[in-house]
């Protein structure tokens, strides 16, 4: 935050860049572990595809035909 001192000059507190510093630190960590992040993201996407496929197989494709009026 900025504050105004008695001489009407704005003072910048050192915490004003803290969110940007935190963001830069997070980006640096993500760059260092990029391969691990990609592998984890691929595992998550694959598990979601598998779960979606299993759900569709159970609920949409495996619906038994009605036996009423069949000869």
ZALOGU-139929 format. One record per residue: residue number from 0; x, y, z of N, C-alpha, C, CB in turn. Coordinates in nm, 4 decimals. Last residue first. Glycine has a CB too. Example, Ala and Ser with C-alpha at 12.3 -4.5 7.8 and 13.67 -1.06 7.14 Angstrom:
2
<1 <1.2850 -0.2250 0.7080> <1.3670 -0.1060 0.7140> <1.2900 0.0030 0.7870> <1.4084 -0.0598 0.5725>>
<0 <1.3190 -0.5690 0.7800> <1.2300 -0.4500 0.7800> <1.3200 -0.3300 0.7800> <1.1308 -0.4473 0.9046>>
//
This chain:
71
<70 <-4.1529 -6.1730 -2.8504> <-4.1909 -6.3121 -2.8750> <-4.0783 -6.3886 -2.9313> <-4.3080 -6.3211 -2.9667>>
<69 <-4.2058 -5.9037 -2.6268> <-4.1136 -5.9745 -2.7142> <-4.1591 -6.1172 -2.7307> <-3.9707 -5.9696 -2.6595>>
<68 <-4.3537 -5.7551 -2.4469> <-4.4033 -5.7688 -2.5827> <-4.3037 -5.8328 -2.6778> <-4.4423 -5.6358 -2.6348>>
<67 <-4.0731 -5.6793 -2.2462> <-4.2186 -5.6758 -2.2624> <-4.2548 -5.6779 -2.4105> <-4.2784 -5.5505 -2.1939>>
<66 <-3.8127 -5.6493 -2.2123> <-3.8586 -5.7810 -2.2576> <-4.0102 -5.7864 -2.2778> <-3.8168 -5.8875 -2.1575>>
<65 <-3.5957 -5.3836 -2.3104> <-3.7147 -5.4297 -2.2386> <-3.7655 -5.5612 -2.2978> <-3.8258 -5.3225 -2.2433>>
<64 <-3.2433 -5.4303 -2.2989> <-3.3645 -5.4042 -2.3777> <-3.4857 -5.4518 -2.2989> <-3.3580 -5.4749 -2.5172>>
<63 <-3.0274 -5.2828 -2.0579> <-3.0919 -5.3989 -2.1176> <-3.2177 -5.3587 -2.1938> <-3.1260 -5.5017 -2.0102>>
<62 <-2.7572 -5.0785 -2.1049> <-2.8983 -5.0751 -2.0690> <-2.9667 -5.1949 -2.1356> <-2.9652 -4.9392 -2.1125>>
<61 <-2.4918 -5.0324 -2.1461> <-2.5310 -5.1599 -2.0884> <-2.6773 -5.1631 -2.0472> <-2.4448 -5.1907 -1.9699>>
<60 <-2.4390 -4.7781 -2.2312> <-2.4288 -4.8864 -2.3276> <-2.4821 -5.0188 -2.2747> <-2.2866 -4.9030 -2.3694>>
<59 <-2.4872 -4.6072 -2.0066> <-2.5442 -4.5786 -2.1374> <-2.5452 -4.7001 -2.2294> <-2.4680 -4.4668 -2.2026>>
<58 <-2.3707 -4.6944 -1.7654> <-2.5012 -4.6280 -1.7652> <-2.5645 -4.6089 -1.9021> <-2.4880 -4.4964 -1.7010>>
<57 <-2.1274 -4.8277 -1.8134> <-2.2219 -4.8786 -1.7148> <-2.3616 -4.8211 -1.7322> <-2.1721 -4.8488 -1.5764>>
<56 <-2.0045 -4.6710 -2.0093> <-2.0286 -4.8128 -2.0341> <-2.1346 -4.8682 -1.9391> <-1.8986 -4.8921 -2.0198>>
<55 <-1.9872 -4.4253 -1.8764> <-2.0700 -4.4367 -1.9962> <-2.1015 -4.5820 -2.0276> <-2.0006 -4.3714 -2.1154>>
<54 <-1.8081 -4.4963 -1.6700> <-1.9421 -4.4471 -1.6383> <-2.0347 -4.4633 -1.7583> <-1.9368 -4.2994 -1.5945>>
<53 <-1.5800 -4.5667 -1.8177> <-1.6467 -4.6665 -1.7340> <-1.7894 -4.6230 -1.7002> <-1.5665 -4.6902 -1.6047>>
<52 <-1.5217 -4.3167 -1.9371> <-1.5506 -4.4322 -2.0208> <-1.6251 -4.5403 -1.9414> <-1.4205 -4.4892 -2.0792>>
<51 <-1.4680 -4.1653 -1.7067> <-1.5767 -4.1263 -1.7949> <-1.6198 -4.2439 -1.8828> <-1.5349 -4.0070 -1.8818>>
<50 <-1.2418 -4.3006 -1.6116> <-1.3624 -4.2926 -1.5282> <-1.4844 -4.2571 -1.6127> <-1.3437 -4.1885 -1.4160>>
<49 <-1.0650 -4.2559 -1.8241> <-1.1017 -4.3924 -1.7857> <-1.2309 -4.3923 -1.7057> <-0.9891 -4.4583 -1.7043>>
<48 <-1.0434 -3.9764 -1.8169> <-1.0957 -4.0438 -1.9371> <-1.1433 -4.1846 -1.9039> <-0.9880 -4.0493 -2.0475>>
<47 <-0.9299 -3.9475 -1.5617> <-1.0618 -3.8900 -1.5887> <-1.1246 -3.9527 -1.7129> <-1.0512 -3.7378 -1.6061>>
<46 <-0.6851 -4.0744 -1.6018> <-0.7783 -4.1312 -1.5047> <-0.9193 -4.0753 -1.5241> <-0.7298 -4.1034 -1.3620>>
<45 <-0.5743 -3.9011 -1.7944> <-0.5991 -4.0416 -1.8279> <-0.6983 -4.1049 -1.7304> <-0.4675 -4.1207 -1.8275>>
<44 <-0.5518 -3.6649 -1.6450> <-0.6367 -3.6677 -1.7650> <-0.6718 -3.8111 -1.8029> <-0.5664 -3.5975 -1.8830>>
<43 <-0.3683 -3.7505 -1.4487> <-0.5022 -3.7044 -1.4102> <-0.5974 -3.7109 -1.5290> <-0.4964 -3.5606 -1.3546>>
<42 <-0.1443 -3.8082 -1.6054> <-0.2056 -3.9128 -1.5232> <-0.3485 -3.8755 -1.4845> <-0.1217 -3.9378 -1.3971>>
<41 <-0.0915 -3.5535 -1.7123> <-0.1286 -3.6632 -1.8011> <-0.1945 -3.7771 -1.7254> <-0.0068 -3.7145 -1.8750>>
<40 <-0.0220 -3.4169 -1.4763> <-0.1388 -3.3737 -1.5525> <-0.1859 -3.4836 -1.6478> <-0.1068 -3.2458 -1.6310>>
<39 <0.2109 -3.5565 -1.4067> <0.0956 -3.5590 -1.3168> <-0.0316 -3.5186 -1.3900> <0.1190 -3.4664 -1.1972>>
<38 <0.3734 -3.4910 -1.6255> <0.3411 -3.6305 -1.5973> <0.2181 -3.6406 -1.5074> <0.4608 -3.7008 -1.5318>>
<37 <0.3887 -3.2142 -1.5943> <0.3295 -3.2698 -1.7160> <0.2881 -3.4143 -1.6930> <0.4282 -3.2606 -1.8339>>
<36 <0.5205 -3.1995 -1.3475> <0.3870 -3.1431 -1.3616> <0.3170 -3.1982 -1.4844> <0.3938 -2.9914 -1.3691>>
<35 <0.7656 -3.3159 -1.4119> <0.6796 -3.3809 -1.3134> <0.5366 -3.3288 -1.3230> <0.7343 -3.3592 -1.1720>>
<34 <0.8623 -3.1243 -1.5925> <0.8404 -3.2624 -1.6373> <0.7470 -3.3364 -1.5414> <0.9748 -3.3373 -1.6489>>
<33 <0.8865 -2.8925 -1.4301> <0.7950 -2.8960 -1.5443> <0.7635 -3.0385 -1.5876> <0.8540 -2.8188 -1.6611>>
<32 <1.0160 -2.7969 -1.2033> <0.9509 -2.9278 -1.1985> <0.8526 -2.9458 -1.3134> <0.8790 -2.9462 -1.0656>>
<31 <1.1084 -2.5432 -1.2635> <1.2034 -2.6435 -1.2174> <1.1455 -2.7843 -1.2237> <1.2472 -2.6122 -1.0759>>
<30 <0.8714 -2.4087 -1.3253> <0.9710 -2.4305 -1.4299> <1.0703 -2.5386 -1.3908> <1.0446 -2.3012 -1.4604>>
<29 <0.7517 -2.4025 -1.0724> <0.6861 -2.4761 -1.1805> <0.7832 -2.5033 -1.2951> <0.5644 -2.3982 -1.2320>>
<28 <0.9329 -2.2364 -0.9410> <0.9157 -2.3745 -0.8953> <0.8514 -2.4585 -1.0049> <0.8301 -2.3793 -0.7667>>
<27 <0.8873 -2.0010 -1.0839> <1.0205 -2.0600 -1.0839> <1.0131 -2.2070 -1.0417> <1.1147 -1.9812 -0.9901>>
<26 <0.6206 -1.9502 -1.0213> <0.6572 -1.9796 -1.1600> <0.7956 -2.0448 -1.1691> <0.6542 -1.8513 -1.2437>>
<25 <0.6483 -1.8950 -0.7478> <0.5680 -2.0087 -0.7920> <0.6017 -2.0479 -0.9348> <0.4197 -1.9766 -0.7807>>
<24 <0.8022 -1.6617 -0.7609> <0.8556 -1.7795 -0.6931> <0.7798 -1.9054 -0.7365> <0.8476 -1.7619 -0.5399>>
<23 <0.6222 -1.4909 -0.8909> <0.7505 -1.5232 -0.9535> <0.8121 -1.6489 -0.8924> <0.8474 -1.4055 -0.9396>>
<22 <0.4228 -1.4792 -0.6933> <0.3933 -1.5331 -0.8262> <0.5213 -1.5738 -0.8982> <0.3163 -1.4301 -0.9100>>
<21 <0.5611 -1.3529 -0.4871> <0.5055 -1.4867 -0.4656> <0.4756 -1.5544 -0.5987> <0.3778 -1.4791 -0.3799>>
<20 <0.6091 -1.1099 -0.6088> <0.7217 -1.1944 -0.5693> <0.6763 -1.3379 -0.5487> <0.7872 -1.1408 -0.4416>>
<19 <0.3476 -1.0198 -0.6352> <0.4275 -1.0446 -0.7554> <0.5476 -1.1326 -0.7240> <0.4742 -0.9123 -0.8170>>
<18 <0.2739 -0.9921 -0.3652> <0.2021 -1.0868 -0.4521> <0.2800 -1.1182 -0.5801> <0.0645 -1.0305 -0.4885>>
<17 <0.4775 -0.7954 -0.2829> <0.4729 -0.9307 -0.2293> <0.3926 -1.0259 -0.3166> <0.4152 -0.9286 -0.0907>>
<16 <0.4934 -0.5333 -0.3403> <0.5343 -0.6256 -0.4451> <0.5270 -0.7708 -0.4011> <0.6737 -0.5935 -0.4899>>
<15 <0.4155 -0.4149 -0.1005> <0.3345 -0.3899 -0.2191> <0.3700 -0.4845 -0.3328> <0.3513 -0.2464 -0.2645>>
<14 <0.5749 -0.4381 0.1203> <0.4837 -0.5477 0.0935> <0.4010 -0.5274 -0.0331> <0.3925 -0.5666 0.2105>>
<13 <0.7179 -0.2021 0.1609> <0.7849 -0.3134 0.0950> <0.6915 -0.4301 0.0609> <0.8960 -0.3628 0.1822>>
<12 <0.5301 0.0913 0.0688> <0.5671 -0.0086 0.1670> <0.6286 -0.1285 0.0958> <0.4448 -0.0511 0.2513>>
<11 <0.6135 0.4010 -0.0398> <0.5725 0.2679 -0.0841> <0.6208 0.1683 0.0196> <0.6292 0.2338 -0.2266>>
<10 <0.4902 0.7185 0.0152> <0.5832 0.6166 0.0613> <0.5296 0.4809 0.0162> <0.6017 0.6221 0.2173>>
<9 <0.4592 1.0295 -0.1500> <0.4090 0.8947 -0.1244> <0.5200 0.7990 -0.0825> <0.3392 0.8410 -0.2477>>
<8 <0.4843 1.3335 0.0159> <0.5505 1.2416 -0.0762> <0.5003 1.1000 -0.0477> <0.7064 1.2499 -0.0624>>
<7 <0.3904 1.5165 0.2006> <0.3049 1.4840 0.0867> <0.3747 1.3998 -0.0199> <0.2543 1.6105 0.0245>>
<6 <0.5293 1.5343 0.4312> <0.5732 1.6218 0.3228> <0.4984 1.5915 0.1930> <0.7241 1.6074 0.3010>>
<5 <0.4198 1.3360 0.5935> <0.3858 1.4759 0.6202> <0.4295 1.5692 0.5085> <0.4485 1.5202 0.7497>>
<4 <0.3381 1.0712 0.3614> <0.3964 1.1235 0.4845> <0.3652 1.2718 0.4969> <0.5490 1.0998 0.4879>>
<3 <0.1008 0.8448 0.2550> <0.1534 0.9791 0.2336> <0.2109 1.0279 0.3662> <0.0424 1.0768 0.1798>>
<2 <0.1377 0.5145 0.1254> <0.0969 0.6074 0.2304> <0.1586 0.7430 0.1986> <0.1405 0.5566 0.3729>>
<1 <0.0348 0.2303 -0.0509> <0.1080 0.3566 -0.0472> <0.0502 0.4436 0.0624> <0.1022 0.4293 -0.1840>>
<0 <0.0834 -0.1184 0.0000> <0.0000 0.0000 0.0000> <0.0877 0.1245 0.0000> <-0.0948 0.0000 0.1210>>
//
